[in-house]
Amino acid sequence: MDRAGGSGTSYSADTIQFESITNLTKSISNRWDQQTLKFVATQVTISVSGDVFDPDNGSGKPTNPNKLIALFNKLDALLNAELSTQGSANTVPAGEILPSNSDIHYFLNSFNCGAWTPAIAPENLQGSNGNAGARYWKQNVSISATAVFDLTGSANSQPDSIESRSFDVALEVPKFTQLQVANFGTVFKRTGTTPEKATVTHQKQFKDTRVYVPDDYGFNNQQPSPTGWIGVGHSVLVKENKENRGLVNRWTVEYEANEKLH
């Protein structure tokens, strides 16, 4: 509730003090990231139920019976949470990373206030400043909140994008011209050599429009290079094409040898 409020708001001083927790559950959703080959946490949902005490007003009623309902109604107007980051994190062996508390922003999913029932303070109450044995009223309150870390997918989902690289080499070949010679018929005369060429294509295909990024061609947007080609260092770039079509971005570059390679 401290994170839900804030300075300058009408409810910044309002809190919920659970004197006892009756139920606490936490669930973690994740997705498999094909690029990093790791599971990525997408959200964590926490649900808690507990008893809240309010002193008797001397007339057989709670002193402030609508405090929590009023607090939740105030929160209604500002239910939002930004995307959590992992800039500061707790690290554990094997390089696994969990978001730290300072990076978590909770969105309040649901809350429920039960009926007030007569109760005797079981001990010195922390939130209500009461003494053990005093007459109180008890209310069971349930809250569910979600911290969102990743908006791109859910458990067992397909990868957000797939990067692929293709590499094609057209070897140098002799170049001929056809001649008609009297008494000999058709003859072929070599006139040169068609230079060797290498074509490299980087392609990135996205899962859907939610995660699509224009002009992201994958491979850190590095220009396609014919790594491993014999013509590297003996060629010039002769053709380049970038294409964004649907959910697929494609970057094609063609290199041509400027000297004989074989």
C-alpha positions, -999 to 999 in steps of 0.1 A, spaced: 0 0 0 30 23 5 38 18 -32 2 25 -43 2 59 -25 25 88 -29 34 122 -16 9 148 -23 -20 124 -27 -51 124 -5 -43 88 6 -5 90 11 -9 86 49 -34 58 47 -22 22 52 -34 -13 58 -19 -30 88 -25 -68 89 -24 -80 124 -23 -116 111 -20 -132 77 -45 -159 69 -33 -167 34 -4 -157 12 3 -170 -24 27 -160 -51 26 -171 -87 52 -164 -114 45 -164 -151 73 -169 -176 82 -174 -212 110 -192 -230 133 -168 -249 147 -185 -279 175 -160 -284 190 -162 -249 179 -198 -244 165 -188 -209 132 -185 -192 122 -149 -187 98 -138 -159 69 -119 -174 50 -112 -142 47 -120 -105 13 -120 -88 9 -118 -51 -23 -125 -32 -26 -119 5 -55 -122 30 -53 -111 66 -72 -97 96 -75 -60 103 -86 -48 137 -105 -16 146 -113 -6 182 -148 -6 195 -163 29 197 -181 21 229 -215 16 213 -208 -18 198 -195 -7 165 -161 -3 149 -146 32 153 -138 36 116 -158 9 98 -153 24 63 -116 32 64 -105 4 41 -133 8 17 -126 45 15 -89 38 9 -96 13 -19 -120 38 -35 -93 64 -35 -69 40 -51 -95 33 -79 -87 66 -95 -50 59 -98 -47 22 -106 -16 21 -129 19 7 -129 47 12 -153 68 -15 -168 93 -28 -142 130 -28 -150 159 -50 -141 185 -23 -139 193 -31 -103 191 -68 -95 199 -95 -71 222 -120 -87 226 -156 -78 249 -183 -90 248 -193 -127 240 -157 -137 202 -159 -130 187 -124 -125 157 -115 -104 143 -79 -103 151 -61 -71 123 -46 -49 132 -11 -59 124 -20 -95 90 -35 -89 58 -16 -97 26 -33 -86 -8 -31 -102 -37 -38 -78 -58 -65 -94 -85 -70 -68 -94 -64 -32 -122 -75 -9 -133 -63 25 -153 -88 46 -178 -82 73 -168 -68 107 -170 -94 135 -166 -88 173 -131 -98 185 -109 -96 216 -74 -84 208 -53 -115 210 -21 -96 217 -8 -60 217 -19 -48 182 7 -32 160 -14 -13 136 -42 -3 159 -22 5 189 -43 -17 211 -36 -38 241 -42 -75 244 -77 -83 258 -93 -51 246 -126 -51 227 -121 -48 190 -137 -56 157 -120 -78 131 -123 -76 93 -108 -100 68 -92 -82 38 -79 -98 6 -57 -81 -19 -42 -93 -52 -15 -74 -70 7 -80 -101 42 -68 -109 47 -68 -147 82 -72 -160 78 -83 -196 48 -74 -219 59 -95 -249 47 -130 -240 35 -156 -215 43 -191 -205 53 -215 -233 48 -188 -259 65 -187 -292 97 -165 -294 91 -128 -300 113 -129 -331 135 -151 -351 168 -139 -368 182 -158 -398 212 -153 -420 216 -166 -456 249 -166 -475 251 -173 -513 282 -173 -535 281 -173 -573 316 -185 -585 335 -168 -612 329 -183 -647 344 -177 -681 325 -153 -704 322 -163 -741 308 -147 -772 293 -166 -801 308 -162 -836 298 -175 -871 330 -184 -891 327 -193 -928 334 -230 -934 336 -237 -897 301 -228 -884 295 -216 -849 325 -210 -826 329 -196 -792 355 -171 -782 364 -163 -746 361 -126 -739 367 -125 -702 355 -137 -668 323 -130 -649 336 -120 -614 326 -140 -583 298 -126 -562 286 -131 -526 251 -122 -514 243 -120 -477 209 -115 -462 199 -108 -426 162 -113 -418 142 -108 -386 107 -121 -384 85 -109 -355 57 -128 -338 30 -101 -340 25 -64 -342 29 -59 -304 66 -67 -306 73 -56 -342 101 -30 -345 106 -13 -379 141 -12 -393 153 -38 -369 171 -64 -391 185 -85 -363 222 -92 -356 225 -59 -337 217 -41 -370 252 -48 -383 255 -46 -420 255 -81 -435 291 -92 -443 303 -123 -462 323 -137 -433 344 -166 -445 342 -157 -482 375 -159 -501 367 -125 -516 367 -106 -483 392 -78 -488 392 -83 -526 357 -71 -534 334 -41 -535 298 -36 -524 277 -33 -555 241 -37 -543 221 -32 -511 184 -35 -503 164 -30 -471 128 -42 -469 101 -40 -443 72 -62 -453 45 -73 -428 63 -87 -398 95 -94 -417 125 -71 -420 151 -81 -446 185 -65 -454 204 -79 -485 239 -69 -495 257 -80 -526 295 -80 -530 315 -85 -562 351 -95 -565 373 -68 -581 401 -92 -590 404 -129 -600 400 -151 -569 409 -185 -584 
